[in-house]
Amino acid sequence: MDYKKGYNIKPKKVLSTGEILFTDGTNDVIPNQLACEAYGYTYNTATNTCTAFKYDSTLDKKFNNIHNNVRGGTTEYGTKNTLLNGQQNVTKGNNFNNIINGEKHQIEIDAKNCNLLAGSYGNIQNQGEVVIGGGGFGTTLALAQTSFVQQSGITSDGTQTSLYTQYITNKFIEKVANSVIGFEANVIGVNTGVGEGSAGEYGYVQITGAVKFTNGLASQYSQSSTNIVAPGTSGLNISAVMKDATATSFGIAVTGLEETRIQWTASIRLWQNKLTQTF
């Protein structure tokens, strides 16, 4: 668009809210009422904005909540390709490709590719998590539930390395305040054949234990591990442990071998008992 005679600014683009962004050719600028109306737009004196159309948040929400089948709950902003079946279930937003079946479940913001299978008062916080709700001891979310999370990663040395949830960089299992979580993890590392050793050599470690998280998310672990395949039998002497990944998350950390590229998977089952009291 050309500059109107007598003006040194002109419209640059229309934002999703309907507001018009102007430019002086170099910088973005906010027009005054005269400049706004000179280009045929509407000036809102209450907000001091120049608009091309009236913003409708309800319409925007509809466009950002698409391909959902909702028969028992509500989907908040940005939920896509999600099925809700049952009663009073909720997705908190930016949730893709999820299924909820049951009553009063909730999927937290940004959680994707998840499944709340059954029960009530279940809560999902992790990518790709599968949960069975155990009821809420009344009306509180996630006091009792069973869940399944998959982690994976690759190592090429002997440094202890935390695996990623769904192999998404820096995604781990979220801690739960005021809870005791029992866990069982089956960890398999396989030599890819890049570096030392031969492709197909493997190690298999099983971990069982529990962790207590305080109200401030301090952790206390009690666990044991067993090499299902004895070290050396398969060519890989590997180890694995459940531990904190960050101040707010935890998961499996593995230790491989120097100059050996190992592909890891960890299948993790969690049993959660959360209190409404703090400790």
Residue pairs with C-beta under 8 A, 6 or more apart in sequence:
1 10
1 11
1 39
2 10
3 9
3 10
4 10
4 38
4 39
7 35
7 38
8 24
8 25
9 22
9 23
9 24
9 29
9 31
9 35
10 22
10 23
10 39
11 20
11 21
11 22
11 23
11 39
11 41
12 20
12 21
12 22
12 23
12 28
13 20
13 21
14 20
14 21
14 52
15 21
16 60
17 51
17 55
18 51
18 52
18 53
18 54
18 55
19 49
19 50
19 51
19 52
19 55
20 31
20 36
20 39
20 41
20 50
20 51
20 52
21 28
22 28
22 29
22 30
22 31
22 35
22 50
23 29
30 48
30 49
30 50
31 39
31 50
33 43
33 45
33 50
35 50
36 42
36 43
36 50
37 43
41 50
41 51
41 52
42 50
42 51
42 52
43 49
43 50
43 51
44 50
44 51
61 77
64 77
64 78
65 75
65 76
65 77
65 78
65 79
65 80
66 80
66 81
67 80
67 81
68 75
68 79
68 80
68 81
68 82
68 83
68 84
69 82
69 83
69 84
69 85
70 82
70 84
71 84
71 85
71 86
72 84
72 85
72 86
72 87
72 88
72 89
72 100
72 103
73 84
73 86
73 87
73 88
73 89
73 90
73 91
73 100
73 105
74 84
74 89
74 90
74 91
75 82
75 84
75 90
75 91
75 95
76 90
76 91
76 92
76 93
77 93
77 94
78 93
78 94
78 95
79 91
79 93
79 94
79 95
79 96
79 98
80 95
80 96
80 97
81 96
81 97
81 98
82 91
82 95
82 96
82 97
82 98
82 99
82 100
83 98
83 99
83 100
83 101
84 91
84 100
85 99
85 100
85 101
85 102
86 100
86 101
86 102
86 103
86 105
87 103
87 104
88 103
88 104
89 100
89 102
89 103
89 104
89 105
89 106
89 116
90 105
90 106
90 107
91 98
91 100
91 106
91 107
92 106
92 107
92 108
92 109
93 109
93 110
94 109
94 110
95 107
95 109
95 110
95 111
95 112
95 114
96 112
96 113
97 112
97 113
97 114
98 107
98 111
98 112
98 113
98 114
98 115
98 116
98 124
99 114
99 115
99 116
100 107
100 115
100 116
101 116
101 117
101 118
102 116
102 117
102 118
102 119
102 120
102 122
102 133
103 119
103 120
103 121
104 120
104 121
104 133
104 136
104 141
105 116
105 119
105 120
105 121
105 122
105 123
105 124
105 131
105 133
106 122
106 123
106 124
106 141
106 142
107 114
107 116
107 123
107 124
108 123
108 124
108 125
111 124
111 125
111 126
111 127
111 129
112 127
112 128
113 127
113 128
113 166
114 124
114 126
114 127
114 128
114 129
114 130
114 131
115 129
115 130
115 131
116 122
116 124
116 131
116 132
116 133
117 130
117 131
117 132
118 132
118 133
119 132
119 133
119 134
119 135
119 145
120 133
120 135
120 136
121 133
121 134
121 135
121 136
121 139
121 140
121 141
121 142
121 143
121 144
121 145
122 131
122 132
122 133
122 134
122 141
122 142
122 145
123 131
123 133
123 141
123 142
123 145
124 131
124 147
125 174
125 176
126 147
126 149
126 165
126 171
126 173
126 174
127 165
127 166
127 168
127 171
128 149
128 150
128 165
128 166
129 147
129 148
129 149
130 147
130 148
130 149
131 145
131 146
131 147
131 148
132 145
132 146
132 147
133 142
133 144
133 145
134 143
134 144
134 145
134 146
135 143
135 144
136 142
136 143
136 144
137 143
137 144
137 276
140 276
142 176
142 272
142 274
143 273
143 274
143 275
143 276
144 272
144 273
144 274
145 272
146 269
146 270
146 271
146 272
147 269
147 270
147 272
148 267
148 268
148 269
148 270
149 165
149 173
149 251
149 268
149 270
150 165
150 166
150 265
150 266
150 267
150 268
151 163
151 164
151 165
151 166
151 167
151 172
151 173
151 251
151 252
151 265
151 266
151 268
152 163
152 164
152 166
152 167
152 263
152 264
152 265
152 266
153 161
153 162
153 163
153 164
153 167
153 254
153 264
154 192
154 261
154 262
154 263
154 264
155 161
155 189
155 254
155 255
155 256
155 261
155 262
155 264
156 194
156 195
156 256
156 259
156 260
156 261
156 262
157 256
157 257
157 258
157 259
158 255
158 256
158 257
158 258
159 255
160 253
160 254
160 255
161 253
161 254
161 255
161 256
162 172
162 243
162 245
162 251
162 252
162 253
163 251
163 252
163 253
163 254
163 264
163 266
164 170
164 171
164 172
165 171
165 172
165 173
165 251
172 245
172 246
172 249
172 250
172 251
173 245
173 249
173 250
173 251
173 268
173 270
174 248
174 249
175 213
175 217
175 219
175 248
175 249
175 250
176 213
176 272
176 274
177 213
177 214
177 215
177 216
177 217
177 274
177 278
178 213
178 214
178 215
178 274
178 275
178 276
178 277
178 278
178 279
179 212
179 213
179 272
179 273
179 274
179 275
180 210
180 211
180 212
180 213
180 272
180 273
181 210
181 211
181 213
181 270
181 271
181 272
181 273
182 209
182 210
182 270
182 271
183 207
183 208
183 209
183 210
183 211
183 223
183 242
183 268
183 269
183 270
183 271
184 206
184 207
184 208
184 268
184 269
185 206
185 207
185 208
185 240
185 242
185 252
185 266
185 267
185 268
185 269
186 204
186 205
186 206
186 266
186 267
187 204
187 205
187 206
187 207
187 240
187 252
187 254
187 264
187 265
187 266
188 202
188 203
188 204
188 264
188 265
188 266
189 202
189 203
189 204
189 236
189 238
189 240
189 254
189 256
189 262
189 263
189 264
190 200
190 201
190 202
190 262
190 263
190 264
191 197
191 198
191 199
191 200
191 201
191 202
191 235
191 236
191 260
191 261
191 262
192 199
192 261
192 262
192 263
193 199
193 200
193 261
194 261
195 259
195 260
195 261
196 257
196 258
196 259
196 260
197 235
197 236
197 257
197 260
198 235
201 234
201 235
201 236
202 229
202 234
202 235
202 236
203 227
203 229
203 231
203 234
203 236
203 237
203 238
204 227
204 228
204 229
204 234
205 225
205 226
205 227
205 228
205 238
205 239
205 240
206 225
206 226
206 228
207 223
207 224
207 225
207 240
207 241
207 242
207 252
208 223
208 224
208 225
209 221
209 222
209 223
209 224
209 242
210 221
210 222
210 223
211 219
211 220
211 221
211 222
211 223
211 242
211 250
212 219
212 220
213 219
214 278
214 279
215 278
215 279
217 247
217 248
219 244
219 250
221 242
221 243
223 241
223 242
225 239
225 240
225 241
231 237
231 238
236 256
236 257
236 260
236 262
237 257
238 254
238 255
238 256
238 257
238 262
239 254
239 255
240 252
240 253
240 254
240 255
240 266
241 252
241 253
242 250
242 251
242 252
242 253
243 250
243 251
243 253
244 250
245 251
245 253
251 266
251 268
252 266
252 268
254 262
254 264
254 266
256 262
256 264
